[in-house]
Amino acid sequence: MKILIIEDEKELAQDMVNYLTNEQYRCEWAADFQSAMDKVYAYEYDCILLDLMLPGGDGLTILDELKKQDKQDGVIIISAKNAIEDKVKGLKLGADDYLAKPFHQAELAARIESLIRRKQFDSNNVIVQNELTIDINAKTVMVNDQSLTLTKKEYDLLLFFIGNKNRVLSKGALAEHLSGDFADMFDNHDFVYAHVKNLKKKLKEKGYGDYIKTIYGTGYKWEQ
């Protein structure tokens, strides 16, 4: 799962990156208003951690822009501004949650997990798709009651497909989800094909149905 941390306090941001990376999230960081806006315009995230006080602008402006663009990124406001009016304003603008500084990293991770479950998987900790069972908390995958070993990118790809089932996902969108900013550095998206191919092969070997469909010239779709 991909997280954008919008936070100008370098030490706090690095602590968040280190903790969440250890929790198997892929993190990107924006330290000021303009770099945050650039990322919000260019990419999509499973969760955005948004500080309200930023060099060069206001975090609420970023939140308002997300709403104008009709983006579905989950947003947790993280701010030392603990006034009720800021919390209410942020939630009215579309934020999903609010966490006041200082906070424990474990609580932050729990809030992120809860938000992602709500938005993508109807608040379920365990996803069941026919022969497939995914335990999000344990990060385990079972097919026909057999354990399936996936790489981190294959696991992220599987959740991304299921969270967007019956939607055509372009190779560019998959590349961005798997690699974030670094997707722009690749001349092509052959690595996406390789990860999809490996995921399909592992699922098929365990007897799971062929739900990942190739949409020629466009991308892929989890069809169910």
Secondary structure, DSSP 8 states (H G I E B T S, - for coil): -EEEEE-S-HHHHHHHHHHHHHTT-EEEEE-SHHHHHHHHHH---SEEEE-SEETTEEHHHHHHHHHHTT---EEEEEES---HHHHHHHHHTT-SEEEESS--HHHHHHHHHHHHHHHHHTT-SEEEETTEEEETTTTEEEETTEEE---HHHHHHHHHHHHTTTSEEEHHHHHHHHHGGGGGG-SS-HHHHHHHHHHHHHHHHTT----EEEETTTEEEE--
